[in-house]
């Protein structure tokens, strides 16, 4: 009798394991929940902090505004903050106009279609008046680790 009981328990356990493995497989195939609930808010927060601290996502300070540009901003009354003369670029990275946010089963896109974004993020050194690089959007080793942790945590919750 104990052998029969063991077989029944094994069959029940096998069914539970197979069901959980199917759920795990489905979770790996569709990462939208983790991208929507964890990764996208994380990337927005990382970008917001870069703007607030006026530094790269890895913490390096952005170059100062040129003296002539700073004087112009003061005359205009648009403040002294870097990359926020009109706030369009910042708001596009927070989901506003020109936002690029696409969440699919196995793909997340985050960024902006604001044409000034590339100029600022990469810099434009070859111009008559060079534009220094002020990186606000970057995939750092810490970003990779944090997103990997989010995915792993999501899969652990499923399993």
Secondary structure, 3 states (H helix, E strand, C coil): CHHHHHHHHHHHHHHHHHHHHHHHHHHHHCCHHHHHHHHHHHHHHHHHHHHHHCECCCCCECCCCCHHHHHHHHHHCCCCCCCCCCCHHHHHHCCCCCEEEEEECCEEEEEECCHHHHHHHHCECCCCCCECCCCCCCCCHHHHHHHHHHHHHHHHHHC
